[in-house]
Amino acid sequence: MKSNHPMSRALARRETIAGYAFLLPSLIFFLGFVIYPMALCIVTSFFDSTMKRADIFVGLGNYRELFQDRNFLYALKNTAVIVAVSVPFVCIFSLWVSSVIYNMREPFCSIFRCIFYLPVVTGSVAVTVVWKWMFNNYYGIFNYAGKRLGLLEKNINWLGDERFALGCIILILLTTSVGQPIVLYISALNNVDQSLVEAAEVDGATKFQCFWKIKWSQIMPTTLYILVITTINSFQCFALIQLLTSGGPNHSTDTIMYYIYHNAFKLYRYGYGNAMGVVLAVIIAVLSAVQFKMARSD
Amino acid sequence: MKTLNRSLCYKIFSTAIVVLLALAFAFPLYWIITGSFKTGRAINAAAPQWWPQEWVLDNYRTLFSRQKAPLWELHIPFTNLAVTGPSLPAALRWLTNTVFMAVTSMLLTCVTAAMAGYALAKKRFAGRTLLFSLIVCAMALPKQVILIPLLREMSALNLYNTIWAVILPIVGWPFGVFLIKQFAEGIPGEMMEAARIDGAGEWKTFLSVALPMIKPGIGALAIFTFISSWNDYFMQLIMLTSTGNLTISLGIAKLQSENSTDFGLIMAGASLAAIPIITVFLIFQKYFTKGITMGAVKG
């Protein structure tokens, strides 16, 4: 179609103009409120920037300080723990639950899918405050149930104890993270090519073999997507921490996201906060790339 | 025969476990709703009441008698003009703010994303691939890292502490464009060609040919945007400060920080936030599920 015909060139120009005209409203918002702040985030990370005075260029100063900041490294470690626990757990849990419910009769499949999605729809704040109550030292049901079942001898201050706080946060995060993966896996399992499964069953393959040899490879793209979104979500866990522990006790639940918030919006160290944001973005980008690579080579 | 028995056993066992898990997942919501109707005594009792012995509205009464605020206060962007409504409990104001925020975000997102997604899928122009890769990259990055620059941008635009500071970035988030593009790719080229031969202009072609075909995608996007903006918290926390401007999520967070152990009151607030959005979710569940799965197809 590479022609110099004036008509087709006019057509191409018309197409370009129309394309951009349709894109324009969206582009204004996208460039103005996503791309521009992203660029600004990178630029500001090289400045000592606060509310009170003009920004001072410090080069890599913020980044240098970052890797000597013990609290940041602590936050990095906690974030790594959250991601390392929640990502595999979410994937395995949601795959197993989906494999049980995907071929149930309607309306049962829909009902279960809805229930597992409920914590996501309920909203992070509403979910967080009810868990705060359930974990409460005096009025919480965990202490009550634990004592009734003979598992606990005395009340535990779940969220105020360094040994348990992070575990509690992860538990709540898990309940709000499996909803979307389950929806995705159910649809992926329903789309598996049934003729292949039937052929394998005729050949005498067990259910388990069918699963690993046929279904697993077909739901691989879904698994990859779930890995990526769960990783991003776990990195961004914020409301839980801000409302439940504020990073405490003794920094045991500090995460990068919370530490960014603390530095930028409590201490007003914008430049420093932005540097952390850039580091976080780089970590997530690298992890996503690694996950893609691994999935491709499988 | 033996394997059949074993698979039957597994089926029963796994179903039982899933039922138990489902109960555990539904429990927090149950606890929010029943808790909001419990008496102070029942909430602070050593042994929890699994089913409230006495149903009272005290918590809701306290919630609504706390602070007052005008029901609405429409700031016209970029000016200092405002239109205010009658003075009512602040919790209702938070609810109106949230509804306004979620509906406006939803409408703006749907209109802009429908047009942009269509153009990216069906128009051939220079810079198209570049733009699309920019969108995909932006989506993979954590949304929250742009909050600090956004705060300063909004202050500079005089939008800080207005609901628009929350709405505009939601509309800018490119997930919607990405989702609609997936749907728009299914529009047959011949149909567009036919419309063109019939003399329809670009806009007419979009409205009469493309729009009907991407309708399910728009439905999915609408419900998805509505729910996620309703439940978003971090951006609202950064952008909104004065009592009158809070959303319901912020309102409960505020309740919680001011009355940290009055769990009945906090649960009443949580119910007020959760029940409307859960109702919306249950009504439009089908579209919502479709939106999630379509977004993932080529993710």
Interface residues (C-beta under 8 A of the other chain):
Chain A: A12 R14 E15 T16 A18 G19 Y20 A21 F22 L23 P25 S26 L27 F29 F30 L31 G32 F33 V34 I35 Y36 P37 M38 L40 C41 T44 V97 V100 I101 S110 F112 R113 C114 I115 F116 Y117 L118 P119 V120 V121 T122 G123 S124 V125 A126 V127 V129 V130 W131 K132 W133 M134 N136 Y138 Y139 I141 Y144 T175 Q180 V183 L184 S187 T206 K207 T222 Y225 V228 I229 I232 F235 Q236 F238 A239 Q242 L243 M257 I260 Y261 A264 F265 Y270 G273 N274 G277 V278 L280 A281 I284 A285 S288
Chain B: T3 S7 S14 T15 I17 V18 L21 A22 F25 A26 P28 L29 W31 I32 G35 I43 N44 A45 A46 A47 P48 L108 V111 T112 A113 M115 A116 Y118 A119 L120 K123 R124 F125 A126 R128 L131 L134 I135 A138 A140 L141 P142 K143 Q144 V145 I146 L147 I148 P149 L150 L151 R152 E153 L168 P169 V171 G172 W173 P174 V177 E202 F206 I227 W230 N231 Y233 F234 L237 I238 S249 L250 I252 A253 Q256 T261 F263 I266 M267 G269 A270 S271 A273 A274 I277 I278 F281 L282 Q285 T289 I292 T293 A296 G299
